[in-house]
Amino acid sequence: MCGRFAVTLPPERFREAYGYEEAPNFPPRYNIAPTQPVGVVLQDGEARRFRLMRWGFLPGWVKDAKDFPLVINARRESITQKPTFRAAIRRRRCVFLADAFYEWQREGDRKVPFAVRMQSLGPMPMAGIWETWSDPQGGEIDTAAIVTTDANGLVSAIHHRMPVILGKAGLATWLDPDTPLDRIGALTDPCPDDWLRLDRVSRRVNKVANDDAGLLEPVTDDKSARGDDEGVRETDAVQADMQEQQQEEEPRQGSLF
């Protein structure tokens, strides 16, 4: 499950890594949460493009977004079969701009946050899918979800799921809309442990309103981890972990707006 991530590197680093034609300028964001706008890369003919999309996937066949649950992740094991995702996985694949994601480890009655980053501290190519949804009035919104897989050995110490993280060759194959599904499956295996580093961080990340570089600073003891919100036990992002069993079910109570 991935319910929070960060985009903190300079925009030029992402453009160099992914080769899209646009030159967007955006500030660092240390605590990106579901339903917020996120930057993604997609393939458009021979060119790669940068797009802003809403983090919360809506398939094109949904008539009323308010009747559809919040879908921020898509499980690799069932992505080709579920009606919600099976059209997008074929030809509308993307990569989320990110250089870290957060995951929570349960310790008794609380959850302790960790930041997962590349060992290089460079861009982290998280695989995604996207869809353009049209409302009854004709308005359109681009929406996206992160594809998840089993945790690798490193991340499994804190959680059983993680985003699909692509290598350089895998990124090009993933973005190519002509890549057949039988080649996509292998790209969604957990990445090698030695690609990543894992750091315990302050529970200040629990609050979406906290958005500063201190959220990614490693902490070494429980006192440091508390930050300024010791009493927080379950927040909206931590509760995203509870949605894992809901994310691929048929529409029911829930709202993206």
C-alpha positions in Angstrom: 0.0 0.0 0.0 1.2 3.5 -0.7 -0.7 6.3 0.8 1.9 9.2 1.0 4.9 10.1 -1.0 7.3 13.0 -1.7 8.7 14.9 -4.7 11.6 17.0 -3.4 14.3 17.0 -6.1 14.7 19.9 -8.5 12.4 19.7 -11.5 15.4 19.5 -13.8 16.4 16.2 -12.2 13.1 14.6 -13.1 13.2 16.0 -16.6 16.7 14.7 -17.2 15.8 11.2 -15.8 12.5 10.8 -17.8 13.1 12.9 -20.9 9.7 14.6 -21.2 9.5 17.7 -23.4 7.8 20.1 -21.0 9.8 22.1 -18.5 7.5 22.4 -15.6 8.5 24.4 -12.5 7.2 23.0 -9.2 8.1 23.4 -5.6 9.3 20.5 -3.4 6.4 18.6 -1.7 7.3 16.4 1.2 3.9 15.0 2.1 1.7 14.3 -0.9 -1.7 12.8 0.0 -4.5 11.1 -2.0 -6.8 13.4 -4.1 -4.0 16.0 -4.5 -2.6 16.8 -7.9 0.5 14.8 -8.8 3.0 14.9 -11.7 3.2 11.9 -14.0 5.1 11.0 -17.1 3.3 9.2 -20.1 4.2 8.3 -23.6 2.5 10.3 -26.4 3.5 8.9 -29.8 7.3 9.3 -30.0 7.4 11.9 -27.2 7.2 11.6 -23.4 4.9 14.1 -21.7 4.6 15.6 -18.2 1.0 15.8 -17.0 -0.7 16.8 -13.8 -3.3 14.3 -12.6 -5.5 13.7 -9.6 -4.2 11.0 -7.3 -7.4 8.9 -7.2 -8.3 6.7 -10.1 -11.7 6.9 -11.9 -12.4 4.5 -14.8 -14.2 6.0 -17.7 -17.4 4.1 -17.2 -18.1 5.7 -13.8 -21.2 7.9 -14.1 -21.0 9.7 -10.7 -17.7 10.0 -8.9 -19.4 10.4 -5.6 -20.6 6.8 -5.8 -17.1 5.4 -6.5 -14.6 4.7 -3.7 -11.2 6.4 -3.5 -8.8 4.2 -5.5 -5.2 5.3 -5.0 -3.4 1.9 -5.6 -3.9 -1.0 -8.1 -2.6 -4.4 -7.2 -0.4 -6.0 -9.8 -1.9 -9.5 -9.1 -5.4 -8.5 -10.4 -4.9 -5.4 -12.5 -5.5 -7.1 -15.8 -8.8 -8.7 -14.6 -10.5 -6.0 -12.6 -13.0 -4.0 -14.6 -11.7 -0.8 -12.8 -8.2 -1.2 -14.3 -8.1 -3.6 -17.2 -8.5 -1.0 -19.9 -5.9 1.4 -18.5 -3.2 -1.2 -17.9 -3.3 -2.1 -21.6 -2.5 1.3 -23.1 -2.6 4.0 -20.4 0.4 3.4 -18.2 2.4 6.2 -16.6 5.2 6.9 -14.1 4.6 9.0 -10.9 7.2 11.6 -10.2 8.6 10.7 -6.7 11.8 10.4 -4.8 10.4 8.8 -1.6 7.3 7.1 -0.3 6.2 6.6 3.3 5.0 3.4 4.9 3.8 2.7 8.5 4.8 -0.2 10.7 2.4 -1.2 13.4 3.8 -1.3 16.9 1.1 -2.2 19.4 -1.7 0.4 19.2 0.2 2.8 17.0 1.9 3.0 13.6 5.4 4.2 13.1 6.3 6.0 9.8 9.3 5.1 7.6 10.6 6.8 4.5 11.7 4.6 1.6 14.1 6.2 -0.9 16.5 5.2 -3.6 20.0 4.4 -2.4 21.2 7.1 -4.8 18.6 9.6 -3.4 17.6 10.1 -7.0 14.2 9.9 -8.7 12.1 6.9 -7.8 10.1 5.7 -10.9 6.8 4.4 -9.4 4.6 2.6 -12.0 1.1 3.9 -12.4 -2.0 3.8 -14.6 -4.2 6.7 -15.7 -7.6 7.5 -17.1 -9.4 10.5 -18.3 -12.9 10.7 -16.6 -15.7 12.8 -18.0 -18.5 14.2 -15.8 -22.1 14.5 -16.9 -21.5 18.2 -17.8 -18.7 17.3 -20.2 -15.8 18.3 -17.9 -12.8 16.1 -17.9 -10.2 15.2 -15.3 -7.1 13.0 -15.6 -6.8 10.6 -12.7 -4.1 8.1 -11.8 -3.2 5.3 -9.4 0.0 3.7 -8.2 0.6 0.1 -9.1 1.6 -2.0 -6.1 3.3 -5.4 -5.6 4.6 -7.6 -2.8 7.1 -6.0 -0.6 10.8 -6.9 -1.3 12.9 -8.1 1.6 13.8 -4.6 2.8 10.3 -3.2 2.8 8.7 -6.4 4.2 10.2 -5.5 7.5 7.6 -2.8 7.9 4.8 -3.7 5.4 3.7 -6.4 3.0 3.1 -4.2 0.0 5.1 -1.5 -1.9 4.9 0.4 -5.1 6.2 -1.1 -8.3 9.6 0.7 -8.9 11.0 0.5 -12.4 14.5 0.3 -13.7 15.7 2.4 -16.6 14.9 -0.3 -19.3 11.7 -1.3 -17.6 10.5 2.4 -17.5 10.7 2.6 -21.3 8.9 -0.7 -21.7 6.2 0.3 -19.2 5.5 3.6 -20.8 5.3 2.2 -24.4 1.5 1.7 -25.0 2.3 -0.9 -27.6 4.0 -3.2 -25.0 1.9 -6.4 -24.8 0.5 -7.5 -21.4 2.7 -10.6 -21.3 5.7 -8.4 -21.1 4.2 -6.1 -18.5 3.9 -8.7 -15.8 7.6 -9.2 -15.2 8.1 -5.4 -14.7 5.8 -5.5 -11.7 8.0 -7.8 -9.6 9.4 -6.2 -6.4 12.6 -4.2 -7.1 15.9 -5.5 -5.6 16.6 -4.7 -2.0 19.8 -2.9 -2.8 18.0 -0.2 -4.8 16.4 1.2 -1.7 17.1 2.6 1.8 14.7 2.7 4.7 14.7 5.3 7.5 12.4 5.8 10.4 11.0 9.3 10.4 9.0 11.6 12.7 5.3 11.0 13.2 4.8 14.6 12.1 4.3 13.1 8.6 0.9 11.8 9.9 -0.5 15.2 9.4 -1.0 16.3 5.8 -0.6 19.9 6.9 3.1 19.2 7.7 5.1 19.6 4.5 8.7 20.4 5.1 12.2 18.8 4.7 12.2 17.7 8.3 9.7 14.9 7.5 12.4 13.0 5.6 15.1 13.4 8.3 15.9 10.0 9.9 15.2 9.7 13.7 16.9 7.3 16.0 14.7 7.0 19.0 11.0 7.1 20.0 11.3 10.6 21.6 12.6 12.1 18.3 10.0 10.2 16.3 7.1 11.9 18.2 7.6 15.3 16.9 4.8 17.7 17.7 1.8 15.3 17.4 2.5 12.5 19.9 -1.2 11.8 20.3 -1.8 11.0 16.7 -2.7 7.3 16.3 -4.7 7.0 13.1 -4.8 9.8 10.5 -6.4 10.0 7.1 -3.2 8.7 5.4 -2.7 5.9 7.9 -6.3 4.9 7.4 -5.5 4.5 3.7 -3.8 1.3 4.8 -7.3 0.0 5.8 -8.6 0.6 2.3 -6.4 -2.0 0.8 -9.2 -4.6 0.8 -11.7 -2.0 -0.6 -9.7 -0.5 -3.5 -10.7 -3.0 -6.2 -14.2 -3.8 -5.1 -17.3 -2.6 -7.0 -18.4 1.0 -6.4 -19.9 1.7 -2.9 -19.8 4.4 -0.3 -17.0 6.8 -0.9 -16.0 10.1 -2.6 -13.1 11.6 -4.4 -14.5 15.1 -4.0 
